Amino acid sequence: MVTYAEFAQTAQLAATIVMPLIEVIANDRLGRKVRVKCSPDDTVGDLKKLIAAQTGTDPSKIQLKKWQVITYRFRN
């Protein structure tokens, strides 16, 4: 059985670990752009469900394709 102190310590540790969100821009065939924020741990199915919630499209009908590569340049 877990004591309250152990539970509180675990909850405090979990609260300190925050995953940054990724912003994905999805275009549909009509030219609309949808910006969706998702976690790096989300699956493709989760991303499709988020896009479907904003566009009103069935998640099984959504096709994701890579169309642009974003490169980051770091200054020394």
Jmol script that loads the backbone (N, CA, C; Angstrom):
load data "model"
ATOM      1  N   MET A   1       0.846  -1.175   0.000  1.00  0.00           N
ATOM      2  CA  MET A   1       0.000   0.000   0.000  1.00  0.00           C
ATOM      3  C   MET A   1       0.892   1.239   0.000  1.00  0.00           C
ATOM      4  N   VAL A   2       0.519   2.234  -0.762  1.00  0.00           N
ATOM      5  CA  VAL A   2       1.291   3.467  -0.882  1.00  0.00           C
ATOM      6  C   VAL A   2       0.832   4.445   0.190  1.00  0.00           C
ATOM      7  N   THR A   3       1.800   5.019   0.875  1.00  0.00           N
ATOM      8  CA  THR A   3       1.453   6.006   1.896  1.00  0.00           C
ATOM      9  C   THR A   3       1.208   7.355   1.236  1.00  0.00           C
ATOM     10  N   TYR A   4       0.585   8.234   1.989  1.00  0.00           N
ATOM     11  CA  TYR A   4       0.289   9.566   1.457  1.00  0.00           C
ATOM     12  C   TYR A   4       1.574  10.320   1.143  1.00  0.00           C
ATOM     13  N   ALA A   5       2.605  10.158   1.971  1.00  0.00           N
ATOM     14  CA  ALA A   5       3.870  10.862   1.747  1.00  0.00           C
ATOM     15  C   ALA A   5       4.517  10.411   0.438  1.00  0.00           C
ATOM     16  N   GLU A   6       4.481   9.096   0.168  1.00  0.00           N
ATOM     17  CA  GLU A   6       5.051   8.592  -1.084  1.00  0.00           C
ATOM     18  C   GLU A   6       4.247   9.096  -2.285  1.00  0.00           C
ATOM     19  N   PHE A   7       2.925   9.111  -2.138  1.00  0.00           N
ATOM     20  CA  PHE A   7       2.074   9.606  -3.218  1.00  0.00           C
ATOM     21  C   PHE A   7       2.334  11.078  -3.485  1.00  0.00           C
ATOM     22  N   ALA A   8       2.453  11.874  -2.425  1.00  0.00           N
ATOM     23  CA  ALA A   8       2.694  13.310  -2.579  1.00  0.00           C
ATOM     24  C   ALA A   8       4.047  13.565  -3.230  1.00  0.00           C
ATOM     25  N   GLN A   9       5.048  12.778  -2.853  1.00  0.00           N
ATOM     26  CA  GLN A   9       6.380  12.944  -3.437  1.00  0.00           C
ATOM     27  C   GLN A   9       6.350  12.586  -4.927  1.00  0.00           C
ATOM     28  N   THR A  10       5.660  11.513  -5.284  1.00  0.00           N
ATOM     29  CA  THR A  10       5.555  11.115  -6.682  1.00  0.00           C
ATOM     30  C   THR A  10       4.792  12.158  -7.495  1.00  0.00           C
ATOM     31  N   ALA A  11       3.717  12.689  -6.936  1.00  0.00           N
ATOM     32  CA  ALA A  11       2.932  13.708  -7.636  1.00  0.00           C
ATOM     33  C   ALA A  11       3.738  14.980  -7.833  1.00  0.00           C
ATOM     34  N   GLN A  12       4.546  15.338  -6.839  1.00  0.00           N
ATOM     35  CA  GLN A  12       5.372  16.540  -6.957  1.00  0.00           C
ATOM     36  C   GLN A  12       6.438  16.342  -8.029  1.00  0.00           C
ATOM     37  N   LEU A  13       7.028  15.156  -8.094  1.00  0.00           N
ATOM     38  CA  LEU A  13       8.032  14.862  -9.112  1.00  0.00           C
ATOM     39  C   LEU A  13       7.402  14.879 -10.505  1.00  0.00           C
ATOM     40  N   ALA A  14       6.214  14.317 -10.635  1.00  0.00           N
ATOM     41  CA  ALA A  14       5.539  14.298 -11.934  1.00  0.00           C
ATOM     42  C   ALA A  14       5.165  15.704 -12.383  1.00  0.00           C
ATOM     43  N   ALA A  15       4.859  16.573 -11.443  1.00  0.00           N
ATOM     44  CA  ALA A  15       4.490  17.944 -11.800  1.00  0.00           C
ATOM     45  C   ALA A  15       5.690  18.744 -12.286  1.00  0.00           C
ATOM     46  N   THR A  16       6.896  18.377 -11.866  1.00  0.00           N
ATOM     47  CA  THR A  16       8.084  19.117 -12.286  1.00  0.00           C
ATOM     48  C   THR A  16       8.540  18.724 -13.688  1.00  0.00           C
ATOM     49  N   ILE A  17       8.164  17.524 -14.137  1.00  0.00           N
ATOM     50  CA  ILE A  17       8.548  17.066 -15.469  1.00  0.00           C
ATOM     51  C   ILE A  17       7.489  17.545 -16.454  1.00  0.00           C
ATOM     52  N   VAL A  18       7.849  18.502 -17.287  1.00  0.00           N
ATOM     53  CA  VAL A  18       6.911  19.068 -18.252  1.00  0.00           C
ATOM     54  C   VAL A  18       7.472  18.836 -19.650  1.00  0.00           C
ATOM     55  N   MET A  19       6.660  18.220 -20.496  1.00  0.00           N
ATOM     56  CA  MET A  19       7.083  17.971 -21.865  1.00  0.00           C
ATOM     57  C   MET A  19       6.756  19.197 -22.716  1.00  0.00           C
ATOM     58  N   PRO A  20       7.691  19.656 -23.525  1.00  0.00           N
ATOM     59  CA  PRO A  20       7.375  20.770 -24.427  1.00  0.00           C
ATOM     60  C   PRO A  20       6.417  20.290 -25.520  1.00  0.00           C
ATOM     61  N   LEU A  21       5.590  21.180 -25.984  1.00  0.00           N
ATOM     62  CA  LEU A  21       4.633  20.827 -27.031  1.00  0.00           C
ATOM     63  C   LEU A  21       5.220  21.130 -28.404  1.00  0.00           C
ATOM     64  N   ILE A  22       4.820  20.348 -29.369  1.00  0.00           N
ATOM     65  CA  ILE A  22       5.225  20.534 -30.754  1.00  0.00           C
ATOM     66  C   ILE A  22       4.034  21.112 -31.503  1.00  0.00           C
ATOM     67  N   GLU A  23       4.271  22.111 -32.343  1.00  0.00           N
ATOM     68  CA  GLU A  23       3.189  22.668 -33.152  1.00  0.00           C
ATOM     69  C   GLU A  23       3.300  22.109 -34.564  1.00  0.00           C
ATOM     70  N   VAL A  24       2.229  21.468 -35.005  1.00  0.00           N
ATOM     71  CA  VAL A  24       2.170  20.886 -36.340  1.00  0.00           C
ATOM     72  C   VAL A  24       1.177  21.700 -37.159  1.00  0.00           C
ATOM     73  N   ILE A  25       1.575  22.083 -38.362  1.00  0.00           N
ATOM     74  CA  ILE A  25       0.687  22.824 -39.258  1.00  0.00           C
ATOM     75  C   ILE A  25       0.206  21.855 -40.332  1.00  0.00           C
ATOM     76  N   ALA A  26      -1.111  21.688 -40.397  1.00  0.00           N
ATOM     77  CA  ALA A  26      -1.704  20.769 -41.370  1.00  0.00           C
ATOM     78  C   ALA A  26      -2.501  21.566 -42.394  1.00  0.00           C
ATOM     79  N   ASN A  27      -2.295  21.269 -43.661  1.00  0.00           N
ATOM     80  CA  ASN A  27      -3.052  21.893 -44.754  1.00  0.00           C
ATOM     81  C   ASN A  27      -4.035  20.871 -45.312  1.00  0.00           C
ATOM     82  N   ASP A  28      -5.237  21.329 -45.662  1.00  0.00           N
ATOM     83  CA  ASP A  28      -6.166  20.429 -46.328  1.00  0.00           C
ATOM     84  C   ASP A  28      -6.256  20.795 -47.809  1.00  0.00           C
ATOM     85  N   ARG A  29      -7.056  20.058 -48.534  1.00  0.00           N
ATOM     86  CA  ARG A  29      -7.139  20.270 -49.984  1.00  0.00           C
ATOM     87  C   ARG A  29      -7.790  21.589 -50.356  1.00  0.00           C
ATOM     88  N   LEU A  30      -8.546  22.168 -49.442  1.00  0.00           N
ATOM     89  CA  LEU A  30      -9.209  23.444 -49.720  1.00  0.00           C
ATOM     90  C   LEU A  30      -8.324  24.640 -49.411  1.00  0.00           C
ATOM     91  N   GLY A  31      -7.125  24.396 -48.905  1.00  0.00           N
ATOM     92  CA  GLY A  31      -6.194  25.475 -48.623  1.00  0.00           C
ATOM     93  C   GLY A  31      -6.244  26.005 -47.205  1.00  0.00           C
ATOM     94  N   ARG A  32      -7.047  25.385 -46.348  1.00  0.00           N
ATOM     95  CA  ARG A  32      -7.108  25.827 -44.951  1.00  0.00           C
ATOM     96  C   ARG A  32      -5.910  25.282 -44.186  1.00  0.00           C
ATOM     97  N   LYS A  33      -5.390  26.096 -43.279  1.00  0.00           N
ATOM     98  CA  LYS A  33      -4.285  25.674 -42.424  1.00  0.00           C
ATOM     99  C   LYS A  33      -4.808  25.496 -41.011  1.00  0.00           C
ATOM    100  N   VAL A  34      -4.409  24.409 -40.384  1.00  0.00           N
ATOM    101  CA  VAL A  34      -4.799  24.127 -39.011  1.00  0.00           C
ATOM    102  C   VAL A  34      -3.527  23.951 -38.205  1.00  0.00           C
ATOM    103  N   ARG A  35      -3.415  24.692 -37.109  1.00  0.00           N
ATOM    104  CA  ARG A  35      -2.269  24.545 -36.216  1.00  0.00           C
ATOM    105  C   ARG A  35      -2.696  23.702 -35.027  1.00  0.00           C
ATOM    106  N   VAL A  36      -1.967  22.611 -34.799  1.00  0.00           N
ATOM    107  CA  VAL A  36      -2.291  21.682 -33.723  1.00  0.00           C
ATOM    108  C   VAL A  36      -1.069  21.544 -32.834  1.00  0.00           C
ATOM    109  N   LYS A  37      -1.265  21.675 -31.539  1.00  0.00           N
ATOM    110  CA  LYS A  37      -0.174  21.453 -30.591  1.00  0.00           C
ATOM    111  C   LYS A  37      -0.328  20.064 -30.010  1.00  0.00           C
ATOM    112  N   CYS A  38       0.764  19.301 -30.038  1.00  0.00           N
ATOM    113  CA  CYS A  38       0.724  17.940 -29.522  1.00  0.00           C
ATOM    114  C   CYS A  38       2.014  17.654 -28.767  1.00  0.00           C
ATOM    115  N   SER A  39       1.979  16.605 -28.004  1.00  0.00           N
ATOM    116  CA  SER A  39       3.132  16.179 -27.222  1.00  0.00           C
ATOM    117  C   SER A  39       4.055  15.342 -28.106  1.00  0.00           C
ATOM    118  N   PRO A  40       5.356  15.349 -27.839  1.00  0.00           N
ATOM    119  CA  PRO A  40       6.262  14.497 -28.618  1.00  0.00           C
ATOM    120  C   PRO A  40       5.968  13.007 -28.444  1.00  0.00           C
ATOM    121  N   ASP A  41       5.276  12.639 -27.363  1.00  0.00           N
ATOM    122  CA  ASP A  41       4.940  11.237 -27.118  1.00  0.00           C
ATOM    123  C   ASP A  41       3.658  10.798 -27.813  1.00  0.00           C
ATOM    124  N   ASP A  42       2.920  11.726 -28.423  1.00  0.00           N
ATOM    125  CA  ASP A  42       1.669  11.376 -29.092  1.00  0.00           C
ATOM    126  C   ASP A  42       1.946  10.517 -30.320  1.00  0.00           C
ATOM    127  N   THR A  43       1.045   9.600 -30.576  1.00  0.00           N
ATOM    128  CA  THR A  43       1.168   8.752 -31.761  1.00  0.00           C
ATOM    129  C   THR A  43       0.565   9.474 -32.966  1.00  0.00           C
ATOM    130  N   VAL A  44       0.735   8.882 -34.141  1.00  0.00           N
ATOM    131  CA  VAL A  44       0.161   9.455 -35.356  1.00  0.00           C
ATOM    132  C   VAL A  44      -1.361   9.449 -35.251  1.00  0.00           C
ATOM    133  N   GLY A  45      -1.907   8.405 -34.654  1.00  0.00           N
ATOM    134  CA  GLY A  45      -3.354   8.335 -34.462  1.00  0.00           C
ATOM    135  C   GLY A  45      -3.866   9.447 -33.567  1.00  0.00           C
ATOM    136  N   ASP A  46      -3.102   9.767 -32.510  1.00  0.00           N
ATOM    137  CA  ASP A  46      -3.483  10.877 -31.631  1.00  0.00           C
ATOM    138  C   ASP A  46      -3.454  12.199 -32.387  1.00  0.00           C
ATOM    139  N   LEU A  47      -2.430  12.392 -33.223  1.00  0.00           N
ATOM    140  CA  LEU A  47      -2.324  13.621 -34.011  1.00  0.00           C
ATOM    141  C   LEU A  47      -3.489  13.735 -34.992  1.00  0.00           C
ATOM    142  N   LYS A  48      -3.860  12.619 -35.618  1.00  0.00           N
ATOM    143  CA  LYS A  48      -4.994  12.640 -36.538  1.00  0.00           C
ATOM    144  C   LYS A  48      -6.289  12.992 -35.812  1.00  0.00           C
ATOM    145  N   LYS A  49      -6.450  12.512 -34.584  1.00  0.00           N
ATOM    146  CA  LYS A  49      -7.654  12.834 -33.806  1.00  0.00           C
ATOM    147  C   LYS A  49      -7.690  14.316 -33.450  1.00  0.00           C
ATOM    148  N   LEU A  50      -6.530  14.899 -33.133  1.00  0.00           N
ATOM    149  CA  LEU A  50      -6.481  16.330 -32.829  1.00  0.00           C
ATOM    150  C   LEU A  50      -6.818  17.167 -34.064  1.00  0.00           C
ATOM    151  N   ILE A  51      -6.276  16.768 -35.214  1.00  0.00           N
ATOM    152  CA  ILE A  51      -6.576  17.483 -36.457  1.00  0.00           C
ATOM    153  C   ILE A  51      -8.054  17.325 -36.806  1.00  0.00           C
ATOM    154  N   ALA A  52      -8.592  16.127 -36.622  1.00  0.00           N
ATOM    155  CA  ALA A  52      -9.996  15.876 -36.935  1.00  0.00           C
ATOM    156  C   ALA A  52     -10.922  16.696 -36.053  1.00  0.00           C
ATOM    157  N   ALA A  53     -10.534  16.919 -34.808  1.00  0.00           N
ATOM    158  CA  ALA A  53     -11.365  17.709 -33.904  1.00  0.00           C
ATOM    159  C   ALA A  53     -11.464  19.158 -34.367  1.00  0.00           C
ATOM    160  N   GLN A  54     -10.422  19.673 -34.999  1.00  0.00           N
ATOM    161  CA  GLN A  54     -10.439  21.063 -35.448  1.00  0.00           C
ATOM    162  C   GLN A  54     -11.023  21.226 -36.851  1.00  0.00           C
ATOM    163  N   THR A  55     -10.889  20.214 -37.690  1.00  0.00           N
ATOM    164  CA  THR A  55     -11.356  20.354 -39.071  1.00  0.00           C
ATOM    165  C   THR A  55     -12.733  19.751 -39.300  1.00  0.00           C
ATOM    166  N   GLY A  56     -13.159  18.844 -38.451  1.00  0.00           N
ATOM    167  CA  GLY A  56     -14.437  18.173 -38.656  1.00  0.00           C
ATOM    168  C   GLY A  56     -14.349  17.023 -39.636  1.00  0.00           C
ATOM    169  N   THR A  57     -13.144  16.574 -39.928  1.00  0.00           N
ATOM    170  CA  THR A  57     -12.921  15.467 -40.850  1.00  0.00           C
ATOM    171  C   THR A  57     -12.781  14.170 -40.059  1.00  0.00           C
ATOM    172  N   ASP A  58     -13.178  13.063 -40.655  1.00  0.00           N
ATOM    173  CA  ASP A  58     -13.025  11.762 -40.017  1.00  0.00           C
ATOM    174  C   ASP A  58     -11.531  11.433 -39.907  1.00  0.00           C
ATOM    175  N   PRO A  59     -11.041  11.012 -38.713  1.00  0.00           N
ATOM    176  CA  PRO A  59      -9.600  10.735 -38.567  1.00  0.00           C
ATOM    177  C   PRO A  59      -9.080   9.659 -39.515  1.00  0.00           C
ATOM    178  N   SER A  60      -9.931   8.707 -39.902  1.00  0.00           N
ATOM    179  CA  SER A  60      -9.471   7.650 -40.810  1.00  0.00           C
ATOM    180  C   SER A  60      -9.276   8.161 -42.236  1.00  0.00           C
ATOM    181  N   LYS A  61      -9.830   9.325 -42.566  1.00  0.00           N
ATOM    182  CA  LYS A  61      -9.690   9.904 -43.906  1.00  0.00           C
ATOM    183  C   LYS A  61      -8.497  10.855 -44.025  1.00  0.00           C
ATOM    184  N   ILE A  62      -7.825  11.146 -42.914  1.00  0.00           N
ATOM    185  CA  ILE A  62      -6.714  12.105 -42.920  1.00  0.00           C
ATOM    186  C   ILE A  62      -5.434  11.394 -43.340  1.00  0.00           C
ATOM    187  N   GLN A  63      -4.723  11.972 -44.305  1.00  0.00           N
ATOM    188  CA  GLN A  63      -3.425  11.471 -44.735  1.00  0.00           C
ATOM    189  C   GLN A  63      -2.379  12.514 -44.377  1.00  0.00           C
ATOM    190  N   LEU A  64      -1.361  12.100 -43.654  1.00  0.00           N
ATOM    191  CA  LEU A  64      -0.283  13.012 -43.276  1.00  0.00           C
ATOM    192  C   LEU A  64       0.891  12.800 -44.216  1.00  0.00           C
ATOM    193  N   LYS A  65       1.404  13.906 -44.754  1.00  0.00           N
ATOM    194  CA  LYS A  65       2.549  13.848 -45.662  1.00  0.00           C
ATOM    195  C   LYS A  65       3.548  14.913 -45.259  1.00  0.00           C
ATOM    196  N   LYS A  66       4.805  14.591 -45.393  1.00  0.00           N
ATOM    197  CA  LYS A  66       5.869  15.548 -45.109  1.00  0.00           C
ATOM    198  C   LYS A  66       6.030  16.436 -46.332  1.00  0.00           C
ATOM    199  N   TRP A  67       5.944  17.746 -46.128  1.00  0.00           N
ATOM    200  CA  TRP A  67       6.036  18.644 -47.275  1.00  0.00           C
ATOM    201  C   TRP A  67       7.105  19.699 -47.109  1.00  0.00           C
ATOM    202  N   GLN A  68       7.653  19.862 -45.927  1.00  0.00           N
ATOM    203  CA  GLN A  68       8.674  20.887 -45.728  1.00  0.00           C
ATOM    204  C   GLN A  68       9.608  20.447 -44.612  1.00  0.00           C
ATOM    205  N   VAL A  69      10.875  20.727 -44.802  1.00  0.00           N
ATOM    206  CA  VAL A  69      11.860  20.434 -43.773  1.00  0.00           C
ATOM    207  C   VAL A  69      12.313  21.751 -43.173  1.00  0.00           C
ATOM    208  N   ILE A  70      12.237  21.856 -41.868  1.00  0.00           N
ATOM    209  CA  ILE A  70      12.670  23.068 -41.179  1.00  0.00           C
ATOM    210  C   ILE A  70      14.038  22.791 -40.576  1.00  0.00           C
ATOM    211  N   THR A  71      15.023  23.588 -40.963  1.00  0.00           N
ATOM    212  CA  THR A  71      16.361  23.422 -40.415  1.00  0.00           C
ATOM    213  C   THR A  71      16.645  24.553 -39.448  1.00  0.00           C
ATOM    214  N   TYR A  72      17.334  24.221 -38.406  1.00  0.00           N
ATOM    215  CA  TYR A  72      17.696  25.210 -37.400  1.00  0.00           C
ATOM    216  C   TYR A  72      19.194  25.470 -37.490  1.00  0.00           C
ATOM    217  N   ARG A  73      19.558  26.730 -37.453  1.00  0.00           N
ATOM    218  CA  ARG A  73      20.973  27.100 -37.466  1.00  0.00           C
ATOM    219  C   ARG A  73      21.325  27.666 -36.109  1.00  0.00           C
ATOM    220  N   PHE A  74      22.375  27.130 -35.538  1.00  0.00           N
ATOM    221  CA  PHE A  74      22.811  27.580 -34.227  1.00  0.00           C
ATOM    222  C   PHE A  74      24.026  28.478 -34.384  1.00  0.00           C
ATOM    223  N   ARG A  75      24.018  29.561 -33.648  1.00  0.00           N
ATOM    224  CA  ARG A  75      25.159  30.476 -33.685  1.00  0.00           C
ATOM    225  C   ARG A  75      26.174  30.059 -32.642  1.00  0.00           C
ATOM    226  N   ASN A  76      27.434  30.222 -32.987  1.00  0.00           N
ATOM    227  CA  ASN A  76      28.511  29.891 -32.040  1.00  0.00           C
ATOM    228  C   ASN A  76      28.904  31.082 -31.233  1.00  0.00           C
TER     229      ASN A  76
END
end "model"
wireframe off; spacefill off
backbone 0.3
color backbone group
